[in-house]
């Protein structure tokens, strides 16, 4: 399977703990995106990378959220001091952008986070 | 700011009948429009997109969408629904003038009955 992969698929944690999610994009894709999806809502954009550069991070929900893509390949999303309101599905997507801005984002299966 | 409205939380249709899932959008520049489908416990799957050109866009699994600039709409259609089409459908928009993020609607649940 050469699609976007995310690990873990499910994470249950206690309030106050830190969690980290991983996303492996489609191999030739240079852009990587993180979204959050809560029940009954569409995905909400959090941040994106072009290669290893984080080009938009103002939508990260608080300073407890951070993301990295150190070598321009896989990415991690970390949530520190988790709160019950952080419970959601976290989606990763990737795309290839050459000279065009009409790139299509392809999504992974998501990581479902439950904070007790 | 850009936004998407999907006015129906749920659409019910009988198998074999045509289906329409509605989407309207607001964006300051030229719109880039997308439809995605989400099955239970799965990520979003890309169906089709409108960038420019022909107002009728054909996509995966027999779906198509019609771009209407005057009505700022991008409705998803299929001539003959299948039970397996039952899923959650999301419309999304991006401002085509320069790079901007993708904004999604709340989704419409499509239920196709046998």
Interface residues (C-beta under 8 A of the other chain):
Chain A: X4 X6 X33 X40 X41 X42 X43 X44 X45 X48 X56 X59 X91 X93 X101 X102 X104 X105 X106 X107 X108 X109 X110
Chain B: X4 X32 X34 X36 X41 X42 X43 X44 X45 X46 X49 X51 X90 X92 X96 X98 X99 X101 X102 X103 X104 X105 X106 X107
